[in-house]
Amino acid sequence: MSQEVGGTVGGRFGQADTLPEIPMLGRYMRYRREGLGLTQEEVARRMYVSLSLYRKLEKGERPLSMSRLEDWCAAVNAPIWMLQKMVSIALPMLSASIAKGSWPPALKDEDLEHLEAFPFPAFFHRVPEYDVLAANAAAREAFSWLLPADQGAVRPTNVIEQMMTAPEAPRVLDNWYEIVHRLLFYMRVAAPGIVPPERIAQILETCRGNPHFEAMWSTDMTEEVFNSARVVVNVPDSGEQLFFTMRSYNAVHPDDTGYQLFVLTPRSA
């Protein structure tokens, strides 16, 4: 994974210059290191830098170049969301330019046709806040409480808000808590600097009415749970359980598709 992440940084941003000296980058480095139970000495050794230099990087006292960021990602096997967040902190102008989606969404007809071609539930989302931009027929039938808002609506339907407020959500989704916790965790770590603060505040204000919100919002999660792709759906009428694998995709070609595809496909268990 570390090689893939490092390649993404170097390939996507090319001959990168030094990143700004922002203490928050150092805080994310410390957050990851302590989460893995590593000492500064161990990470410095993995990065092939002196302990003195590493301490300055983690304190935000020395600039973090793209090559150093690649080395750090390899040293701590950083998940892609953490890399994306660190780049959003270091390069806010770039992060804003690649933000997903808009409201009302400018969805292309060919993409809507592509969405409808899936026989299983599929959505277009804007991430990391998880606004619903479009849903295919299968998604509309299975999850009527996650329908996109009308084009004239003031704000879009939001997956996290609906998960926290719609009474159907915990009844239909057997592993509801894990799914919602994952959504909130990702928004907490990835949204600041990318999503407008007022939009984040709207979502959080809606969610605070749920008694589980504070625990979900303030609690980290393991990478194993974060990367879980299993969704268990309770069929209301029959009591049957259906199992799905969830996947999110960003288009590589064409590269002008500003929204993320979310798909559920059947699995055995």
C-alpha positions as CSV (number, residue, x, y, z in Angstrom):
1,M,0.0,0.0,0.0
2,S,2.8,2.4,0.8
3,Q,4.2,2.2,-2.7
4,E,0.9,2.8,-4.2
5,V,0.2,5.9,-2.0
6,G,3.7,7.3,-2.7
7,G,3.3,6.8,-6.4
8,T,0.0,8.6,-6.3
9,V,1.6,11.7,-4.7
10,G,4.6,11.8,-7.1
11,G,2.5,11.0,-10.2
12,R,-0.4,13.2,-9.6
13,F,1.4,16.3,-8.4
14,G,4.6,15.8,-10.4
15,Q,7.8,17.6,-9.3
16,A,6.4,18.8,-6.1
17,D,7.8,21.8,-4.3
18,T,8.1,22.1,-0.5
19,L,4.8,22.1,1.3
20,P,4.0,25.1,3.6
21,E,5.2,24.9,7.2
22,I,1.8,24.1,8.8
23,P,1.7,22.7,12.3
24,M,-1.4,20.8,11.5
25,L,0.6,18.5,9.2
26,G,2.8,17.6,12.1
27,R,-0.3,16.9,14.3
28,Y,-1.5,14.4,11.7
29,M,2.0,12.8,11.6
30,R,1.9,12.5,15.4
31,Y,-1.7,11.2,15.3
32,R,-0.8,8.4,12.9
33,R,2.5,7.5,14.7
34,E,0.9,7.3,18.2
35,G,-2.0,5.3,16.8
36,L,0.4,2.7,15.6
37,G,2.3,2.7,18.8
38,L,5.6,3.9,17.2
39,T,8.2,6.1,18.6
40,Q,9.7,9.1,16.8
41,E,13.0,7.1,16.6
42,E,11.2,4.2,14.8
43,V,9.5,6.5,12.2
44,A,12.7,8.5,11.6
45,R,14.6,5.3,11.0
46,R,11.9,4.1,8.5
47,M,12.1,7.4,6.7
48,Y,15.9,7.3,6.6
49,V,16.1,10.7,8.3
50,S,17.7,11.9,11.6
51,L,15.7,11.9,14.7
52,S,16.3,15.6,15.0
53,L,14.9,16.3,11.6
54,Y,11.9,14.1,12.2
55,R,11.1,15.9,15.5
56,K,11.2,19.2,13.6
57,L,8.8,17.8,10.9
58,E,6.4,16.5,13.5
59,K,6.4,19.9,15.3
60,G,5.8,21.8,12.1
61,E,9.2,23.5,12.4
62,R,10.6,22.3,9.1
63,P,8.8,22.2,5.7
64,L,7.6,18.8,4.5
65,S,8.5,18.3,0.8
66,M,6.5,15.9,-1.4
67,S,9.3,13.4,-1.4
68,R,9.3,13.5,2.5
69,L,5.5,13.1,2.4
70,E,6.0,10.0,0.3
71,D,8.6,8.6,2.6
72,W,6.4,9.3,5.6
73,C,3.4,7.5,4.0
74,A,5.6,4.5,3.3
75,A,7.0,4.5,6.9
76,V,3.6,4.5,8.6
77,N,1.6,2.8,5.8
78,A,-0.8,5.8,5.8
79,P,-4.3,5.1,4.5
80,I,-5.4,7.1,1.4
81,W,-7.8,9.2,3.4
82,M,-5.0,10.5,5.6
83,L,-2.8,11.3,2.6
84,Q,-5.7,13.2,1.0
85,K,-6.3,15.1,4.2
86,M,-2.6,16.1,4.5
87,V,-2.6,17.3,0.9
88,S,-5.8,19.3,1.5
89,I,-4.0,21.0,4.4
90,A,-0.8,21.7,2.5
91,L,-2.4,22.6,-0.8
92,P,-5.8,24.1,-0.1
93,M,-6.1,25.8,-3.5
94,L,-5.6,22.4,-5.2
95,S,-7.9,20.6,-2.9
96,A,-10.7,23.1,-3.6
97,S,-10.2,22.7,-7.3
98,I,-10.7,18.9,-7.2
99,A,-13.6,19.0,-4.7
100,K,-16.4,16.6,-5.8
101,G,-19.7,17.8,-7.1
102,S,-21.8,20.9,-6.6
103,W,-25.3,21.8,-5.7
104,P,-27.5,21.8,-7.8
105,P,-25.3,19.1,-9.4
106,A,-24.2,19.5,-13.0
107,L,-24.8,15.8,-13.9
108,K,-24.1,14.7,-17.4
109,D,-26.8,12.7,-19.3
110,E,-24.3,10.0,-20.1
111,D,-23.4,9.6,-16.4
112,L,-27.1,9.4,-15.5
113,E,-27.5,6.6,-18.1
114,H,-24.4,4.9,-16.7
115,L,-25.9,5.1,-13.2
116,E,-29.2,3.5,-14.4
117,A,-27.4,0.7,-16.1
118,F,-26.5,-0.8,-12.7
119,P,-29.1,-3.5,-11.7
120,F,-28.2,-2.9,-8.0
121,P,-28.4,0.2,-5.9
122,A,-26.1,2.9,-7.1
123,F,-25.7,6.6,-6.2
124,F,-23.6,9.6,-7.1
125,H,-22.2,11.2,-4.0
126,R,-20.2,14.3,-3.2
127,V,-17.6,13.4,-0.6
128,P,-16.3,13.8,2.1
129,E,-19.6,15.2,3.3
130,Y,-21.7,12.6,1.4
131,D,-24.4,14.6,-0.3
132,V,-26.7,12.6,-2.5
133,L,-26.5,13.9,-6.1
134,A,-28.3,11.1,-7.9
135,A,-29.8,7.6,-7.4
136,N,-30.7,4.9,-9.8
137,A,-34.0,3.0,-9.9
138,A,-32.7,0.2,-7.7
139,A,-31.5,2.6,-5.1
140,R,-34.8,4.5,-5.1
141,E,-36.7,1.4,-4.5
142,A,-34.5,0.0,-1.8
143,F,-33.7,3.2,0.1
144,S,-36.5,5.6,-0.4
145,W,-35.2,7.7,2.5
146,L,-32.0,8.4,0.6
147,L,-33.4,10.0,-2.5
148,P,-31.7,13.1,-3.9
149,A,-33.4,16.4,-3.2
150,D,-35.2,18.3,-6.0
151,Q,-33.1,20.6,-8.1
152,G,-34.8,23.6,-6.5
153,A,-34.1,22.6,-3.0
154,V,-31.9,24.9,-0.8
155,R,-29.6,22.1,0.1
156,P,-29.0,18.5,-1.0
157,T,-30.1,15.3,0.7
158,N,-27.2,14.2,2.9
159,V,-26.4,10.5,3.6
160,I,-25.1,11.2,7.1
161,E,-28.1,13.3,8.1
162,Q,-30.6,10.8,6.8
163,M,-28.7,7.9,8.4
164,M,-28.9,9.7,11.8
165,T,-32.5,11.0,11.5
166,A,-34.6,8.7,9.3
167,P,-36.2,6.0,11.5
168,E,-35.9,3.5,8.6
169,A,-32.1,3.6,8.7
170,P,-31.3,1.5,11.8
171,R,-34.2,-0.8,11.0
172,V,-33.1,-1.5,7.5
173,L,-29.4,-1.6,8.0
174,D,-28.4,-4.3,10.4
175,N,-24.8,-2.9,10.8
176,W,-26.1,0.7,10.9
177,Y,-23.9,1.8,13.8
178,E,-20.7,0.7,12.0
179,I,-21.7,2.3,8.7
180,V,-22.7,5.7,10.2
181,H,-19.6,5.8,12.5
182,R,-17.4,5.3,9.4
183,L,-19.2,8.1,7.5
184,L,-18.8,10.5,10.4
185,F,-15.2,9.5,11.1
186,Y,-14.3,10.2,7.4
187,M,-16.1,13.5,7.4
188,R,-14.4,14.5,10.6
189,V,-10.9,13.9,9.4
190,A,-11.3,14.8,5.7
191,A,-13.9,17.6,5.4
192,P,-12.1,20.5,7.2
193,G,-10.3,22.5,4.5
194,I,-12.3,21.0,1.7
195,V,-16.0,21.4,2.7
196,P,-17.2,24.9,3.6
197,P,-17.5,25.3,7.4
198,E,-21.1,26.3,7.2
199,R,-22.0,23.1,5.4
200,I,-20.2,21.0,8.0
201,A,-22.0,22.9,10.7
202,Q,-25.4,22.2,9.1
203,I,-24.8,18.5,9.0
204,L,-23.5,18.3,12.5
205,E,-26.4,20.3,13.9
206,T,-28.9,17.9,12.2
207,C,-27.0,14.9,13.6
208,R,-26.8,16.1,17.2
209,G,-30.4,15.1,17.9
210,N,-29.3,11.4,17.6
211,P,-28.2,10.0,21.0
212,H,-25.4,8.1,19.3
213,F,-23.9,11.1,17.6
214,E,-21.4,12.3,20.2
215,A,-19.9,8.9,20.7
216,M,-19.6,8.4,17.0
217,W,-18.2,11.8,16.3
218,S,-15.5,11.7,19.0
219,T,-14.3,8.1,18.6
220,D,-11.7,6.9,16.2
221,M,-11.9,3.6,14.5
222,T,-9.5,0.9,13.4
223,E,-8.4,0.6,9.8
224,E,-10.0,-2.9,9.7
225,V,-13.4,-1.5,10.5
226,F,-12.9,1.6,8.3
227,N,-12.1,-0.6,5.3
228,S,-15.0,-3.0,5.9
229,A,-17.2,-3.2,2.8
230,R,-20.0,-5.4,4.2
231,V,-23.6,-4.1,4.4
232,V,-26.4,-6.2,5.9
233,V,-29.9,-5.2,4.9
234,N,-33.0,-6.3,6.8
235,V,-36.0,-6.8,4.4
236,P,-38.9,-5.2,6.4
237,D,-41.8,-7.4,5.2
238,S,-40.1,-10.8,5.2
239,G,-37.5,-10.5,7.9
240,E,-34.9,-11.8,5.4
241,Q,-31.4,-10.5,5.5
242,L,-29.6,-9.5,2.3
243,F,-25.8,-9.0,2.2
244,F,-24.0,-6.5,0.0
245,T,-20.5,-5.3,-0.8
246,M,-20.2,-1.5,-1.0
247,R,-17.7,0.2,-3.3
248,S,-17.0,3.8,-4.1
249,Y,-15.3,4.8,-7.3
250,N,-13.8,8.0,-8.8
251,A,-13.8,8.1,-12.6
252,V,-10.3,8.0,-14.2
253,H,-11.7,8.3,-17.7
254,P,-13.3,10.7,-18.4
255,D,-11.5,12.8,-15.8
256,D,-14.1,15.6,-15.8
257,T,-16.7,13.6,-13.7
258,G,-17.0,15.6,-10.4
259,Y,-18.8,13.0,-8.3
260,Q,-18.2,9.7,-6.7
261,L,-20.0,6.5,-7.7
262,F,-21.3,4.4,-4.8
263,V,-22.5,0.9,-5.6
264,L,-23.9,-2.0,-3.6
265,T,-23.5,-5.5,-5.1
266,P,-24.8,-8.8,-3.6
267,R,-22.5,-11.1,-1.6
268,S,-22.9,-14.5,0.0
269,A,-22.8,-13.4,3.6
